[in-house]
């Protein structure tokens, strides 16, 4: 059952979708109007300092999803430092005062273990995610990492989740991303 704070793990058979193939997504919102999430394991070639000239720290930016890819989003675990944050769950927060973040990053008060930046987000209309779950596109799992999710997620995250799911998923953990190249 999808709900805010859970993780969506792309089924190994979800191969035709470039955005979501081998994705691990944190659901930041799930309600009657739809769902919003951020892909955790698709780093881009950019650092935040490439996109926001006021930030002098080279933190990697991630592809959050195919919607509004010209907008910057962020999750973090320091609501006591970042005003106007919204709790997703388990110590993970979304948004907040961006000027505050610039200052905290530049002064070394927060770092890549505290915050994750995304270009774009993943979005589903009402019942769209439910339909994708019915068609076995995603596995829903709890976020067992709590706020450590920010430093946990990397490009190997999907493979690690496949191994944790075990059973029939174990074989997929070592399969090539593009079977045609096998």
Secondary structure, DSSP 8 states (H G I E B T S, - for coil): ---TT-EEEE-TT--S-TTTTT-EEEEEEEETTEEEEEESS-EEEEEHHHH-TT--S--EEEE--SEEEEEEEEEES-TTTSTT-EEEETTEEE---HHHHHHHHHTTSS-TTTEEEEEEEEEEETTHHHHHHHTT-EEEE--TTGGGHHHH--TTHHHHHHHHH-GGGHHHHTS-SSGGG-
